[in-house]
Amino acid sequence: MRLVVGLGNPGSEYVGTRHNIGFDVIDSLASKLGSSGEFNRAAKTKFDALAMELPYMRLDGQPEKILLLKPMTFMNASGRSVQSAMAFYQLTPADIMVVLDDLALPCGKIRIRAGGSSGGHNGLRDIERAIATTEYPRLRMGIDPAPPQIRGKDYVLGRFSPEQRELIKPAIVKATSAIATWIDKGITLAMTQFNADEKKEEPK
């Protein structure tokens, strides 16, 4: 089984905000994997989250179960949900993919990593605390840096501008393909394929 976790905040007031881009990717992935209904309506409530288990046939012909998860704990307590799902299904850190927003990446860019620091992201920080490791795959979705006159906290809880939304739409599609590649071919090939045009964005 593979666990894909989209980070965000519950509640209608957070729908469409930059901090909830992980939820948007889960919605897209559920559709790609063949969900018969809209994620929030079809998902079950467990692991302090909205959860949906879907069958998947890998490229090598082997069946794989995919658990899609939207923690309902609010961003800063995401680790409780992730740890509960991992413990129930006896998953290792390599079996999970966490999708989150990233202020350091330009809007529309994605970056996959096999592990690393939280980079100041409260959702990742809590997951690291809960599962006691930084070595688990994550997919960062660029949302642009906050403008100088806006606090980072206020910026991530705001909604995308029309211009940003046009960049985010194809990025969500790209992210769903990247996750499918990770399931089919592993993290190294997913990074090689989908980080190829991100190298120029690497911090110096």
C-alpha positions as a printed NumPy array, in Angstrom:
array([[  0.   ,   0.   ,   0.   ],
       [  1.033,   3.593,  -0.641],
       [ -0.216,   6.537,   1.401],
       [ -0.597,   9.943,  -0.264],
       [ -1.25 ,  12.798,   2.167],
       [ -2.381,  16.223,   1.037],
       [ -1.814,  18.923,   3.644],
       [ -4.305,  21.69 ,   4.334],
       [ -6.841,  23.052,   6.805],
       [-10.441,  21.828,   7.208],
       [-13.365,  24.187,   6.796],
       [-15.021,  26.044,   3.948],
       [-13.144,  29.244,   4.766],
       [ -9.876,  27.583,   3.715],
       [-11.075,  26.1  ,   0.418],
       [ -8.984,  27.41 ,  -2.456],
       [ -6.295,  28.961,  -0.264],
       [ -2.614,  28.562,  -1.07 ],
       [ -2.031,  26.523,   2.113],
       [ -4.634,  23.987,   0.931],
       [ -3.014,  23.111,  -2.389],
       [ -2.276,  19.641,  -0.962],
       [ -6.017,  19.042,  -0.656],
       [ -6.467,  20.129,  -4.284],
       [ -3.905,  17.574,  -5.443],
       [ -5.706,  14.82 ,  -3.503],
       [ -8.963,  15.761,  -5.267],
       [ -7.215,  15.535,  -8.634],
       [ -5.499,  12.256,  -7.773],
       [ -8.779,  10.681,  -6.633],
       [-10.28 ,  11.534, -10.011],
       [ -7.222,  10.189, -11.862],
       [ -7.335,   6.911,  -9.933],
       [-10.97 ,   6.361, -10.775],
       [-12.97 ,   7.597,  -7.797],
       [-16.661,   7.431,  -8.642],
       [-17.484,  10.587,  -6.696],
       [-16.127,  13.871,  -5.38 ],
       [-13.482,  13.129,  -2.741],
       [-15.009,  14.92 ,   0.235],
       [-18.388,  13.228,  -0.292],
       [-17.018,   9.748,  -1.032],
       [-14.243,   9.632,   1.578],
       [-14.608,   8.037,   4.999],
       [-13.733,   9.734,   8.27 ],
       [-10.899,   7.913,  10.021],
       [ -7.364,   8.581,  11.239],
       [ -8.557,  12.121,  12.139],
       [ -8.858,  12.626,   8.39 ],
       [-10.925,  12.167,   5.285],
       [ -9.628,   8.927,   3.803],
       [-10.242,   7.056,   0.568],
       [ -8.734,   3.703,  -0.405],
       [ -8.512,   3.005,  -4.124],
       [ -7.16 ,   0.089,  -6.169],
       [ -4.312,   0.779,  -8.588],
       [ -2.652,  -1.388, -11.216],
       [  1.036,  -0.596, -11.556],
       [  2.8  ,  -0.556, -14.904],
       [  4.468,  -3.86 , -14.025],
       [  1.043,  -5.471, -13.705],
       [  1.116,  -5.7  ,  -9.915],
       [ -1.932,  -4.439,  -7.98 ],
       [ -1.356,  -1.746,  -5.387],
       [ -3.743,  -0.152,  -2.897],
       [ -3.556,   3.623,  -2.578],
       [ -4.793,   5.441,   0.515],
       [ -5.54 ,   9.126,  -0.066],
       [ -5.635,  11.231,   3.075],
       [ -6.699,  14.776,   3.957],
       [ -5.91 ,  15.353,   7.648],
       [ -8.729,  17.198,   9.428],
       [ -6.521,  18.196,  12.355],
       [ -5.466,  21.583,  10.975],
       [ -2.027,  21.981,   9.447],
       [  0.006,  22.214,  12.65 ],
       [ -1.215,  18.802,  13.902],
       [ -1.   ,  16.849,  10.63 ],
       [  1.381,  14.289,  12.128],
       [ -1.287,  12.649,  14.28 ],
       [ -3.302,  11.653,  11.225],
       [ -0.288,  10.444,   9.257],
       [  1.113,   8.417,  12.136],
       [ -2.266,   6.776,  12.796],
       [ -2.673,   5.666,   9.177],
       [  0.915,   4.418,   8.981],
       [  0.541,   2.407,  12.185],
       [ -2.766,   0.854,  11.125],
       [ -1.42 ,  -0.328,   7.766],
       [  2.138,  -0.983,   9.042],
       [  3.666,   1.359,   6.491],
       [  7.256,   2.568,   6.387],
       [  8.232,   6.224,   5.772],
       [  9.206,   5.277,   2.201],
       [  5.582,   4.234,   1.571],
       [  4.188,   7.74 ,   2.028],
       [  4.1  ,  10.86 ,  -0.137],
       [  3.204,  14.196,   1.462],
       [  1.952,  17.029,  -0.771],
       [  2.319,  20.595,   0.498],
       [  2.633,  24.252,  -0.456],
       [  6.065,  25.891,  -0.745],
       [  6.743,  29.619,  -0.505],
       [ 10.263,  29.185,  -1.868],
       [  9.144,  27.839,  -5.249],
       [  7.608,  29.883,  -8.067],
       [  3.91 ,  29.356,  -8.539],
       [  3.29 ,  26.425, -10.852],
       [  6.585,  24.647, -10.133],
       [  6.749,  21.311,  -8.327],
       [  9.643,  19.566,  -6.622],
       [  9.883,  15.998,  -5.318],
       [ 12.305,  14.938,  -2.601],
       [ 12.97 ,  11.604,  -0.886],
       [ 13.491,  13.345,   2.448],
       [ 14.954,  16.425,   4.088],
       [ 14.119,  19.193,   6.519],
       [ 10.719,  20.769,   7.028],
       [ 11.958,  24.043,   5.579],
       [  9.866,  25.842,   8.186],
       [  6.597,  24.257,   7.054],
       [  4.487,  23.515,  10.132],
       [  2.737,  20.526,   8.569],
       [  6.011,  18.795,   7.709],
       [  7.465,  19.704,  11.083],
       [  4.611,  17.955,  12.885],
       [  4.814,  14.881,  10.656],
       [  8.535,  14.617,  11.395],
       [  7.768,  14.816,  15.114],
       [  5.044,  12.162,  14.885],
       [  6.916,   9.571,  12.821],
       [ 10.382,  10.402,  14.202],
       [ 12.15 ,  10.85 ,  10.874],
       [ 12.737,  13.405,   8.138],
       [ 13.292,  10.694,   5.546],
       [  9.966,  10.327,   3.768],
       [  8.972,  11.466,   0.249],
       [  7.342,  14.85 ,  -0.234],
       [  6.072,  16.812,  -3.204],
       [  6.276,  20.588,  -2.864],
       [  3.908,  22.807,  -4.831],
       [  5.215,  26.304,  -5.554],
       [  2.956,  29.178,  -4.504],
       [  5.415,  32.123,  -4.929],
       [  7.101,  33.988,  -2.057],
       [  4.914,  36.324,  -0.03 ],
       [  5.124,  39.964,  -1.163],
       [  7.176,  42.164,   1.228],
       [  4.088,  43.951,   2.545],
       [  2.234,  40.709,   3.463],
       [  3.104,  38.372,   6.331],
       [  3.812,  34.808,   5.262],
       [  1.02 ,  33.455,   7.461],
       [ -1.515,  35.802,   5.885],
       [ -0.238,  35.069,   2.391],
       [ -0.555,  31.277,   2.604],
       [ -4.069,  31.6  ,   4.001],
       [ -5.061,  33.84 ,   1.092],
       [ -6.395,  32.672,  -2.264],
       [ -4.505,  32.457,  -5.51 ],
       [ -4.67 ,  35.436,  -7.828],
       [ -6.25 ,  34.783, -11.255],
       [ -2.753,  34.735, -12.762],
       [ -1.506,  32.242, -10.187],
       [ -4.564,  30.05 , -10.636],
       [ -3.734,  29.663, -14.319],
       [ -0.294,  28.38 , -13.332],
       [ -1.566,  26.152, -10.533],
       [ -4.058,  24.242, -12.675],
       [ -1.408,  22.525, -14.876],
       [  0.858,  22.113, -11.847],
       [ -1.833,  20.05 , -10.121],
       [ -2.11 ,  17.842, -13.209],
       [  1.683,  17.474, -13.269],
       [  1.72 ,  16.59 ,  -9.574],
       [ -0.829,  13.797, -10.041],
       [  1.329,  12.347, -12.829],
       [  4.424,  12.629, -10.646],
       [  2.732,  10.707,  -7.839],
       [  1.65 ,   7.978, -10.267],
       [  5.256,   7.752, -11.467],
       [  6.454,   7.423,  -7.863],
       [  4.01 ,   4.547,  -7.327],
       [  5.001,   2.844, -10.576],
       [  8.75 ,   3.474, -10.729],
       [  9.936,   4.708,  -7.339],
       [ 11.129,   7.985,  -5.894],
       [ 14.434,   8.23 ,  -7.788],
       [ 12.86 ,   8.015, -11.244],
       [ 10.045,  10.353, -10.193],
       [ 12.614,  12.954,  -9.102],
       [ 14.636,  12.504, -12.287],
       [ 11.597,  12.973, -14.504],
       [  9.71 ,  15.724, -12.706],
       [ 12.533,  17.771, -11.168],
       [ 14.392,  18.088, -14.465],
       [ 13.29 ,  21.67 , -15.151],
       [ 13.423,  22.718, -11.485],
       [ 17.221,  22.7  , -11.154],
       [ 17.514,  26.357, -12.064],
       [ 15.248,  27.127,  -9.081],
       [ 17.562,  25.429,  -6.567],
       [ 18.766,  27.756,  -3.78 ],
       [ 22.368,  28.802,  -4.152]])
